[in-house]
Amino acid sequence: MSTADRLVASMQTLLWENGFTGTSPRAVQELAGAGQGSMYHHFRGKTDLAIAAEHRMADELKAQIQQRLRSGSTVRDRIAAFLTVDENVLRGCRLGRLVQDSAVVADPALLEPISTMFTWIQDQIRQVLADGKAQGELAADLDIDALATTILALRQGAYVLARGAQSEEPFRRAAAGILQLIPGR
C-alpha cells in the first residue's frame, strides 16, 4: 500500500473514532507510519486528507449499499437488506457521525462529500421505491421522495439511538418500524 493510501486509510479510521476535530495530523501520521513530510507531499493539510478519506468512505459505502439494495425480490426485502445491522452499528455511520462535528459543518469542502453521499443514498432508495411502484407493489400515489428521505433519516437516527444505548436493539426496532412504513397494495 502506498504512503498516500496508508494516510487516507489512517484518516478514515481516526475520523470514525474521533471525528475531524479530535483527529490530529500527528495521530494520522503515526497510525500510517508516515512522516510529516510524506503527509504534506501528498496532501496540502489535514482538511485535504480528510476530504480524501471521506470520498473513500463514500465509495466503500456505495458498494455495500448497492449490494444490499439489489438483494431480494420485493421492495420490502430490498429495504430490509439495506437496514441490516452490521458489526459496526454501535460505532455509527462513518460519514453520518461527521456531521455532528462543528468544524465539518462549517467547512463546505468537508461537508460536500457527506451531503453528496446522503443525496446518492436517497436516490438509490427512491429508485427501489420507484421500481416497486412500477411493478404494482406500492400504491401509485405514494410520495416516494418523502419516503426515501424518511427511510434514510430514520436509519441515521437509529445509529444515534444504538450508540446512546450501547445496544443494537434500538437499531433493530427502528429497522422493523421503517419496514412498517412501506405500504403494500
N, C-alpha and C positions, 0 to 999 in steps of 0.2 A: 504494500500500500504506500502511495506517495506521501510525502510530508503534508502536502495540501489536503489530501484525503484524511489523513490522521487528525489534522487540525479541525476539519469540518466534523468528523465523527466525534471528536472530543467535545466540541462546542455543542453538538446535538445532545450528548449525554448530560452535560452541565446545564444547558438550558432547561432540560426536562427536570433535572433535580433542583436547580437553584434559581431558575429564571434568568432574565437578561441582567438585571441589576445586581443579582447575587453572584454572577459569574465574572471572575477577573481574567484578564488576558494571561496572567501568570499561571492560574489554575489550568487553563486550556493548554498552555504550552507544556506544563508538567505532565498532564494526562496524555498528551500527544507525543511526549518525548521529543519535543522540538524546542529550539531556542527562539529567543525574541526576534533575532534577525530573520529566521526562517518564516515566522509568522508574518512579519511586515514585508517580507519579499513576496508572499502570496496574497496578502490582504492589506488594505490600507489601514485597517484597525479592527477593533472589536465589533463594531457595527457591521462592517462588510462581511466579516467572518460569520456573524450571527445570521445575516441575511442568506448567506450560502447554506448554512445549516438548516434554516427554515425551509429553503427550497428543497433540500434533500429530504427533510422530514415529510414535506408535502408529497414529493414523488413516491416515497415509501408508502405513505398513507393511501395515495391514489391507487396503487397496485392492490393493496389489501381491500379497499372499499370496492373497487371494480370486481374483484373476485367474489366478494360477498354478495353484491347486488346482482350478480349474474347467476348465482346459485338458486335453485328452487324453481318451481314451475308456476307458482302463483305470486301475485303481488305480496300477499301476506308472508309467504315463505321467503321471498327475496328481502323484504324489510326485516323480517326476523333474523335472517343471516347477517344483515348489516348491524343489528343490535346485539349480536353475540358478545357475551362477556369474554374478554381476553385476559391473559395473565397480568396485564398492566393496569387493570381498571382502577386500582387504588392509587396509582400514580397520576391518573387523569389523562386527558387528551394532550398529546405532546405539543400541539400548536394552540389548542384552546386555553391551556394554562397560561400561555404567554400574554394573553390579553388582560390578565389581572395585574401585569407589571406596568406601572405608570410610564416608565421610560419607553416601553414598546408602543403604547397607545399614543404617546406624544411625538413619536417619530414616524412619519408616513412611510419611510423606506422599510422600517422594521414591521410595520403593520400590514403593508401591502401583500406579502406572501400569505399571511394568515387570512386576510379578507378575501383574497383570490381563492384560497382553498375552500373557505366556507361557501362561497358562491358556487364553486365547482361541485361540492358535495350536494348542495341543494339542487343543482341542475341534474345530477345523477339520480337523486331520489325522485325528482319531478318526472324524469324520463320513465322510471319504473312505474310511477303512478299513471302517467300518460299511456303507457303500454297496457296497463290494467284497464284503463278507461276504454281504450280502443278495442280490447278483447271482451268488453262487457263485464269484467269483474267488478268494476266500480261504476257508480252512478254517473250518468252523463253530465249532471250539473255540479259535480264535486269540484271544489276550488283546489286544484292540485298544487298551485303555487303556495297557498296558505298552509296546506297540509305538509308539504315538503319542508317549509320553514319551521313548522311546529315540530316535526319529527327530529330535525337537527337540533333545535333549541332544547327539546326535552332530553335528547341524548347528552348534550353538553351539560345540562343541569344534573343529569343522573350521575355523571362523573363527580360533580361537586358534592352531591349527597353521599356517594360512596366514600369519597375521601374524608368527608366530615365524620362519617360513622365508622371509618376504617373497617368497612364491610362491603362485600359485593352485593349484599341483599338489596339495598336501595336501587342499585343499577338494574338488578333483575326485575324488581317490581315496576320500575319505570318502563323497562322494555315491554313488559306484559301490558302495561297501561297504554303504551304507544300503539301496540297491535290492536287494542280495542277501538282505537280511533279510525282504523282502516275499515270503512264500511264495505259490506258486500252487497251484491244485488240479489 
